[in-house]
Each structure stands twice: as structure tokens, then as C-alpha cells.
Amino acid sequence: MPQLKLNRREFLFASAMGAVGVALAACAKATPTAAPAPAAPAAPAAPAAPAATATPRPTNTPIPTQAATATPVPTAVASKEAPELAAMVQAGTLPPLADRLPKVPLTLGVINGIGKYGGRIRTMHPSLGNGMEEWMYGHSALRWIDDGLGIAPGLCDTWEANADNSEWTVHFREGVKWSDGEPCTVDDVLFWWNDLVLNTDFPDQPPDFGQGGGQLVEMIKVNDYTLKLKYVAPAPLTAKRLAMWVNANVGPRWIAPKHYLQEFHPAYNTAVKDMESLREKILYRQNPDCPALSAWVCEKYDPGQARTWKRNAYYYCVDTEGNQLPYIDGIDEKMIQDPQVQILTVLQGGVDYMAHVNHSIQMSDIATLREGQAGGKYNQILLDGGGGSGVYYFHNFDTPNDKKRELYRDPDFKRAMGHCMDRPTIQKVLFFGTGELTSGTMAPKALEFNYNDKAREMYAKWRDMFVEYDIEKAKGLLDGIGVVDSNGDGWREFPDGSALEVRIDYQSDMGTQNVQGLEICTKGWNEAGLKIINNPVPPAEFGQMWESGQGEIRANWGVGDGPDCLVYPSWVVPNEPARWAPLCGNRYQQLGTVKEDTELDKSPWDRTPPRWASTEPGFADTVVPALQDMLTQALAEPDAMVRMQLVWDMIDIHVDQGGFGMGSVANTVVQYFKHENLINVPFREDLKTGGFCGPWIVPHPALHNPETFSWK
């Protein structure tokens, strides 16, 4: 009988269906093991023997640990609440504080001192989108601390893993409540998993921590507050992935209020025929009725105009003296799209706190905003972005034109284009002289670049591979591969003499900074004899065009992910179709499914989805299979040093291939603004690494604990 194959989502779902139905373990609660943070963790357990293909671990090299480096904050006993809440308790309209907080609240330290209750914060956002959710870490099981150097408890107070990292157990704070006062338990995670992720009519996909070894994780309810994640293979990055994003509507969710949302789910309400209403109701940032776990919850939402947030009376965090957080009563958020109006609003003192996710002000305005601080009674704060690229471009490894694909894969062609980028001018004009010149890498703050001397050497090797602005060197490289001006018209042709036009693809609403960057780079490319064709594409059409492999060179993006290269490896290895090898990425996502190595009678670009077959020329004879195999191995490798060596090996491939992306300036700064009387807001010197604000998976400003902000 022929073997039945499924699509990717069905394949993953089928692999877990025997276990996802709330596998209830022993009723007695297991005694949780203390989390490995915030205190320094013990030495990791001896790793399982690596597979035969594993990269040998260097001898006499210590295994790095993900130790928390912040001073651990002792658990405080809840003792005080905001006056407005105390009045409600007195009036009998709100339960007492002890009944609203968990048995062990999460204690957060402060920068300047214990705050005062009261007051509001004025801020803005270009679209009233999800930027405000980046302020709030309340839904997350675990939290990054110290710019991603360590992991600390969050919604879950303890967690542990078995020896080979194939089973993880997380324990909820007992007594946490949603903002409407209803209990928050493991059932809310299982509702999200079983009824949203596993329901193919809902857009939630399995997150990184939701799968391993090609199969979905088995989520086992031990009791109301204890959840076991059981994988078919080691999943050593689980804790880091649980700390990524803010886990609400930014990045993958991992929890949802079952008691509220089941009314809008067809499985629980027969009057509901589809999931459309639930898709809207779950967005707590615009639905005041949706319960949340954040410090503030949406009180009023006027689309296109404004939004107001109010204190969550059930928020589970306190300060070191036991005062329930947040200190600030609420937030008033206006929608302001025009960057010039945003600047004027700041200069006139119209905002009290504004993070980089709340504005679109350009680096070129730093000086103006610095000079206006006294008049506007604000502080301009410059934090490290931590990005690895600045203005960034990458050649489509899978572009459909045979001659262009061969050229765009040629290391010398990519190096030549890289040497034409006037990075000093980009740094000066676009980034106000901040950051460091780079050919384009992952975040320079990543663990794999800072662990030891070899790590720093690997970073420098990748950063500098074509960092010099040298038109003559570029011309020599192009001459060497036969890309010369054969007809004397001033533009270089293909080696066969046919016309060559290099197309730059970008969304038609690309921002001013990237437009300026493209102008600077185009000048250098033209000087080397390359004819550049700009191709603005409507934003609604761009993603489909690129992910189907029809693009050429992509602009309007930048690398900023970390704090480990492996927690978001898509810039290094094509494991999805949005970056430098879309057909290779689609192929990786189809492994083990009905789509794998089928439709061989069609062109790779005519398949659904467009993809290479594993043994097909154009894929099998490239470096991509090795990169993808190394990624698969690294994601299941318990030994942290072996994982790091695998990342270094991947970087060597990038350098050897001339790079799969062209960057300009790494670790440029981002602008924050705060009122001069707002305290507990970090300046650069208050942060372990000066900031790591670029990647949303290390959520700033949530990592700054805005719930501790206070007025003097």
C-alpha cells in the first residue's frame, strides 16, 4: 500500500495528535526544580555523545553557559497597591491585593529608586500597531535579561530540563490571574495549542519551541500549574525560545485566555461558523474586552486616532519593597505618521516616553533633537541597536534567469558589488557616524562572536570580507569573471556579451533612510560599470514575488537578530523563503511532507510552493544542503560548544562564498526619548551591553521593565 504523505502543517500535527489531547499525568504536583536563572546556573549535565557527523569539540575548551548577569532580586512580599486600586478594594468592587497576586509574585528591581504611584505617560505610534506590546513582557514564560545575556523567570517561576534536553518542565506562578480576575493556568496554553495552533483555520503556526526533530512537541499537563514539553529529539534552545518575543500578539503566542475566547470558537460555540471573529477578539491591544497579562491593558481604541491603556489591577509583578506594579496609572497613545510631526511633537515636549518601536524619526535628526532637550524638557537616549548590517542587500540565490542566477551565486560578483558600497558615507550620512563598518553579519553582540578569541576572530573575518570601498578592486573582480564592457557603451555585459541589468527589488513605501542608502550604493555600482534598475513593488505584492523566487536583489531590510545566531538562524541558513534563497527555504520547510521531492516534471519555479528537489542540480551541487544539514544538527545538539563550532563552520561557508548578503554599518544607535522627570528609565550606561534594541525577539523596551517607570 502506498505511503500517505501530508502537507507540512498536517505532517507536524499528525506526528503529535496521539499526545496533544491534554495527556494528564499524575495528579500530585511534582516538586519543581529551581530555575537556572537569575542565579548563576550549575555546570551543564554531560552531553549525549554527538552524532557521527558532528563537528568535534575543541579540546580543553570550556562549555559556555547562559548565565544571568543581573544582580538577582530577592522575592518580595506584596504589601502595597496603587491608591486607585485601594479605593476600589475599600468600596468592594475589587478583591484585596492578596487575592489578586500569585503566591510568589515576580519581583523587579529599579534603577533610580522605589517609585511613586500615579500619573500617565504620553507617547505616539505611526500606526497604533503592535509596537506598544513590545513594552510589555507579561505574557512570556521566561524573560531575557541584560540585553539577552541571561534568562530569568517570568510568568513561570521555575523550569528544568532532563539530561539531553528532550523534556522541559515549566511551572506557572500559582495564583496568576488574567486582567479580568480569572485564573491563568496550563489550560490556557493547551487552548492556544490544541484549539488555535492545531486548528488549520487559525493563522497561528507552531513556534520554534513547539517542534523538534521534525515533529511537534508533546504538551503534557501535569497539573494546573505545571506543563511538560516532550520532544522526540534534544531541544537545547527551548528556554531561550520561551524568552523570545513578548509572546502576546508579537511573535508567536504561547498562551490565550480560554475562558474568554472559547465563545468565539466553533469547537465551543456551535453558533460560530468560522474563526474570523476570534482573530479580531484575541488582539487585546485593540479589544478592551480581551483579558491580558500585561502591566497595562487597552481601555479605549480609536482606529487611526488614539489608544488609551489602564493599569492591570491583577498584574503579577511587585518591586523590591512589595509594591504592586506598575507605578504609572496609564498610557495615552496618539497616532502620528509623519516623521516631521513626530519630531515637532518631541521638541514641544509632547511625549513623556517613546521607544524606538514607537517612532520613525531618522538618524539624521539626532542633532536637532539633541539641541532641543532643554526646551522640550526631555532626555534623548541613544542605545545600541545591535544589528549586524544597517543598509542591507542580498542576491536571490534562486532567481529564475539562468545567467543571472549563475552570476548572483558567483562569490567574486558578490564581492565586487560589496566593494562598491561607500560605507563611510553611509555611516556619516545615514547613521550620524555611529556603529562600525561591516560587510554584513549577524548581530555583533551575539554569543558566538564574543565567547573567546576564536569567536571574535570569526566575527572579524565575516565583517571584513569586502568592507573596503574600492571601485578598482571591484572592477578587477568583475574583469576576472568576464563581466566586461564588451560593446563600449559604458556598461558591463554578461560574459557572453549580452546586456546585463542588475535589478534591485524593494517595497514601494521604502523609508527615507533606505532610499538614501540605495542612492549611495547605486553610485558606486554605476562607477564600476554595473547598470542598476530600481524596481519598487507594491507592498502587498512584494512578499509573494520574493518568496516565489522571482526577485533579484532585495533591499529594505537589515539583520538584527540574536542574542544567539541559532535562535533565529534564517539570515545564515535558508530555512524559510523570505531571505536570500527562497526556493531552498521552501524546500527545507517541505521535508517529510507530501511536497518533498515531488512535481519533478515542473520547473522549480512552477511548483507549489516553488522549491528545489533534494537531488536536483541547482540545489544538490551547491553549499546549501551542507548549511541546512548543519542547522538541523545544531538545533538538536546538547553540547553548547559543538553548537557554537557549527555556527562558526557556517560562517566560514558564508565567507568562502563571498557572502550571501551585503551590509554597511553594524550596531548603529536607536533613539529613545523620556521626560526629564520620569525615573527608572535606563540610559546606555545602565544596560549591560549598552542596549540590543534591534531584534524584536529581544524585546526592548519590555526588557527595561517599563512597569517600574515612575514620576519624581
Summary of the structure (lengths in Angstrom):
residues: 712
radius of gyration: 26.0
end to end distance: 74.7
largest distance: 88.0
contacts: 2447
relative contact order: 0.15
helix: 31%
strand: 16%
